[in-house]
């Protein structure tokens, strides 16, 4: 499915269901078109915007398995970018934890933020 077809489906959906949000549309779309990478990619983006990183990664992975098109490639990039972001946060947290332990072992008083 190309972008134009996808956008027509989205417009038609909102004409029928104006009270629904993007998440509802993307979830409905991937149920109807499970092999369309464009739907999984946008669902992943929506989950990521909402801070639901595990759901986002899952949606991006599903987009990758639908075949090779531009949205599968976009999903691959988004997937890896999100993994890097999570890894950097974990490294930063580990570094902060180590800094706190080093201060504590040196006899410093550690005041949590």
Steps between C-alpha positions, in 0.01 A plus 500: 500500500640839410480823699213642296284191553585502870402864537169438320425217744589725793279784373209265444546357849485844662191594302330192646655520847588863581516424873787251464870580528801400291585203720155354444529551125846341473396202710189452286704541184756232587219260588354551152834516317753299703742483205519876445823637646363854489242418769750332731747784452244766596373289790858478625540877472176556691605263778838671516336844529297366791813372674413134448837389369449123520178524297678729253786254456252218446313696232825595325607133501171401340553762229841349430345159443243619247745531213739744345339835427572856608304466824681183597823695450363792705392256771848345505654843556243592768553163670876542518472863606270405787733219606793745502296748705412232756860376517631853555248558780603174664869590475430841648303348788776246565760777495295705749460197722874433495570865580268477801667181624845653464395803705342277763813284530712813537289600799305771323136550576294425192183707477250360248359745250 
